[in-house]
Amino acid sequence: MKIASIVGARPNFIKLAPVHKALSKNPEIEHTIIHTGQHYDFEMSEIFFKEFKLPKPDINLQVGSGTPGYQTGEMIKRIEKELLRSSFDLVLVYGDTNSTLAGALAAVGSRTRLAHVESGLRSFDKRMPEETNRVLTDHISDYLFASTRMAVGNLRKESVQGRIIYSGDLSVEIVDEAVKAGAKSDVLDRLSLEYKSYVLLTIHRVENTTASPHNLATIIKAIEALKDTTIVFPIHPRTLQAIKDSHQLAAISRCQNLKLIKPLGYVDFVRLAHDASKIVTDSGGVQKEAFLLKVPCITVRQNTEWVETVSLGWNKLVGSSDARAIAEAVQKWMPARKKPQAVFGQGKTSAIVRDRIVSMLLQDQEKPERRKP
């Protein structure tokens, strides 16, 4: 049984790790890792393979940077070529990155069955590239592994053609392993930080960086307003470039309360998140990690795909156009509930994905070849 995982960005690598481990336990499965090269520097790519003890990708397409259209188009061409060459039984894609959509479209083009891990999430905001990637991938997938019951409901409402499987979310087992490994991390010592003495900040979405210098300036103003609060900011390359391009480097340099650092490996990042007093982010993955770590999260977006984190009171949406609202949330807001509810499964998602893939592929062996695109 030949299965190919298509990955290319930090969130993909993180989700790949437990699935690869689970697939490797079945000797009947030949698992090939195809790296698109969407993220290609050490901090955003190679370090995750090392930390999660993943093998070197079998194929690296080295697409590199470029506009979203160029990058996605190049990935589709190169992935499809590999799929046609090797005759895989199934393509696995993860999450909502450009590599996710490119892998999905290439699978359809090569008539290869497609499974989407972390399907059914919806922010209902089509301005977000990630939302487009999610919706399109779900509607062309044969097997859809949904993280939550709400995600299952979204897929049913949209009448997707593929099989819907409630699997829980991979992050439960990923975060659990990272917390255990993070006990040995010295990241707080390296940054001269004390437990719960700082706020962790992550900003990377297009809506808060390249597409809106105003939103970026607002977030910087909120940092300035929080002058008595230590803020740790592992900065994404896109965000750093957006700060430079919008001539805001001087403004952020004046923030004496800010520790601006390079992107971290996942274990160090989870340790930093676990020990933070609060987290401010625009990342979907970080919202979910904060929830699992029981750390209050403030999201600088108008909406979220992880609606459960908001409805259960551990995530507050404040947008990114009002510096005062962001600062007040950091200073005053706390979750109403003492402990988040378990809504992301029981930490067995990777095994569920493996076992259901095997059973469904065996069932489908006698069926006609995958529909033409």
Salt bridges, closest charged atoms under 4 A:
GLU46 OE2 - LYS50 NZ 3.54
GLU74 OE2 - LYS77 NZ 2.91
GLU74 OE1 - ARG78 NH2 2.97
GLU82 OE2 - ARG85 NH1 3.37
ASP96 OD2 - ARG134 NH1 2.59
GLU118 OE2 - LYS15 NZ 3.76
GLU118 OE2 - LYS288 NZ 2.96
ASP125 OD1 - ARG127 NE 2.94
GLU130 OE2 - ARG205 NH1 2.78
GLU131 OE1 - ARG134 NH2 2.63
ASP138 OD1 - HIS116 ND1 2.62
ASP138 OD2 - ARG122 NH2 2.93
ASP142 OD2 - ARG370 NH2 2.95
ASP142 OD1 - ARG371 NH1 3.37
GLU158 OE2 - ARG122 NE 2.72
GLU158 OE1 - HIS139 NE2 2.84
ASP169 OD2 - LYS288 NZ 2.91
ASP176 OD2 - LYS180 NZ 3.30
ASP186 OD1 - ARG190 NH1 2.40
ASP268 OD2 - ARG190 NH2 2.89
ASP275 OD2 - ARG271 NE 2.77
ASP275 OD1 - HIS274 ND1 2.75
ASP282 OD1 - HIS204 ND1 3.40
GLU305 OE2 - ARG134 NH1 3.71
GLU305 OE2 - ARG205 NH2 3.45
GLU305 OE1 - ARG301 NH2 2.52
ASP355 OD1 - ARG354 NE 2.85
ASP364 OD2 - ARG113 NE 3.77
ASP364 OD1 - ARG163 NH2 2.57
ASP364 OD1 - LYS367 NZ 3.27
GLU369 OE1 - ARG111 NH1 3.57
